[in-house]
């Protein structure tokens, strides 16, 4: 009986510590400006991980211009609008680390390719997003910054 009570108490303490850690864990959710300052991506929870949706453009395009996924490998998707497109997904917290996500994917509309992905916070307002093929060594990292100003030409999200 004492052993069972001790086990329950230890499990309760462990759960409480995990909840406290999760509450203090850095968050990648929010609006992020891409490295070239051309787009804004909204990262938010989806399923069991994080996903990123293109929600703003900071380029010289006029409001109302329809930018489409011209380089998609599927010809049927080449007229899909970039605004509202999910560019990354399935980013799950990396085991044993805080501020890191792995086992996800990243779509690059400039090439039409989808890569394995991971990301890591480098301070509260800097996110390192890595897309790679096979192993992380063969890839590219972009540094995104948390959006602080107004985004011109904000995309209108499609109704779901």
C-alpha positions in Angstrom: 0.0 0.0 0.0 2.8 2.4 0.9 4.6 1.5 -2.4 1.5 2.3 -4.4 1.0 5.6 -2.7 4.6 6.5 -3.3 4.3 5.6 -7.0 1.2 7.7 -7.3 2.9 10.6 -5.6 6.0 10.4 -7.8 3.8 10.2 -10.9 1.9 13.3 -9.8 5.1 15.2 -9.1 6.5 14.2 -12.5 3.3 15.3 -14.3 3.3 18.6 -12.4 6.9 19.2 -13.4 6.2 18.4 -17.1 3.2 20.8 -17.1 5.4 23.6 -15.5 8.1 22.9 -18.1 5.6 23.1 -20.9 4.2 26.4 -19.6 7.7 27.9 -19.6 8.8 26.4 -22.9 9.5 28.9 -25.6 6.9 29.2 -28.3 7.3 29.3 -32.0 3.6 30.2 -32.5 2.9 33.5 -34.0 3.8 35.5 -37.2 7.2 35.2 -38.7 8.9 37.2 -41.5 10.9 35.0 -43.9 14.6 35.5 -44.4 14.2 37.5 -47.6 11.5 39.6 -46.0 9.1 38.6 -48.8 6.5 36.8 -46.8 4.9 36.4 -43.4 4.1 32.9 -42.1 1.6 32.2 -39.3 2.9 29.2 -37.2 0.2 27.6 -35.1 -0.7 24.2 -33.6 -2.2 21.7 -35.9 -2.7 18.0 -35.2 0.1 16.9 -32.8 2.6 19.5 -34.1 3.0 23.0 -35.6 2.1 24.1 -39.1 3.0 27.3 -40.9 0.6 29.1 -43.3 1.5 31.9 -45.7 -0.6 34.9 -44.5 1.2 38.0 -45.8 3.4 39.3 -48.6 5.9 42.1 -48.3 6.8 42.2 -51.9 6.1 44.8 -54.6 3.0 43.0 -55.8 -0.2 45.0 -56.0 -3.1 44.2 -53.7 -5.3 41.8 -55.6 -2.5 40.2 -57.6 -3.0 36.5 -57.6 0.3 34.8 -56.9 0.1 31.1 -57.7 2.2 28.0 -57.1 3.8 28.0 -60.5 6.6 25.5 -59.7 4.5 22.8 -58.1 5.5 19.3 -59.4 1.7 18.6 -59.8 0.5 20.6 -62.8 -3.1 20.5 -61.4 -1.8 22.6 -58.4 0.1 25.3 -60.4 -2.9 27.7 -60.3 -3.4 27.3 -56.5 -2.9 30.6 -54.7 0.2 31.0 -52.5 -1.8 33.1 -50.0 -3.3 30.7 -47.5 -1.0 27.8 -48.5 0.5 25.6 -45.8 4.2 25.8 -46.2 5.3 23.6 -43.3 3.8 21.1 -41.1 4.1 18.2 -38.6 6.8 20.0 -36.6 6.8 18.1 -33.3 8.7 19.1 -30.2 12.1 17.4 -30.2 12.6 15.0 -27.3 14.6 16.3 -24.4 15.0 19.8 -25.8 13.1 23.0 -25.4 12.6 25.4 -28.4 13.3 22.7 -31.0 10.9 20.9 -33.3 11.7 18.1 -35.7 10.2 15.3 -37.9 8.3 17.9 -40.0 8.2 19.0 -43.6 8.8 22.2 -45.5 7.4 23.2 -48.9 9.4 25.7 -51.0 7.1 27.3 -53.6 10.2 28.8 -55.4 11.3 25.3 -56.4 8.1 23.3 -56.0 9.9 20.8 -53.7 9.0 19.5 -50.3 11.8 18.7 -47.8 12.1 17.1 -44.4 12.1 19.9 -41.8 13.1 21.0 -38.4 13.2 24.3 -36.6 14.7 25.8 -33.5 14.2 29.1 -31.7 17.4 31.1 -31.4 16.1 33.6 -28.9 12.4 34.7 -28.5 12.2 36.5 -31.9 14.5 34.4 -34.1 13.6 31.1 -35.7 16.0 28.8 -37.6 14.1 26.7 -40.1 16.0 23.9 -41.9 14.8 22.0 -44.9 16.8 19.0 -46.0 16.9 15.8 -48.0 17.7 12.5 -46.3 19.8 13.8 -43.3 20.0 17.3 -41.9 23.5 17.7 -43.1 22.2 18.0 -46.7 20.0 21.1 -46.5 19.6 24.8 -46.1 18.7 26.9 -43.0 16.7 30.1 -43.2 16.5 32.6 -40.3 13.1 34.0 -39.7 12.2 36.9 -37.4 9.1 37.5 -35.4 6.8 40.0 -37.1 6.7 43.3 -35.3 5.3 45.7 -37.9 2.3 45.9 -40.2 2.3 43.6 -43.2 1.4 45.1 -46.5 -0.8 43.1 -48.8 -2.0 40.8 -46.1 -3.4 37.6 -47.6 -7.0 36.9 -47.0 -7.4 33.4 -45.6 -9.7 31.2 -47.6 -12.9 30.2 -45.8 -12.8 26.7 -44.4 
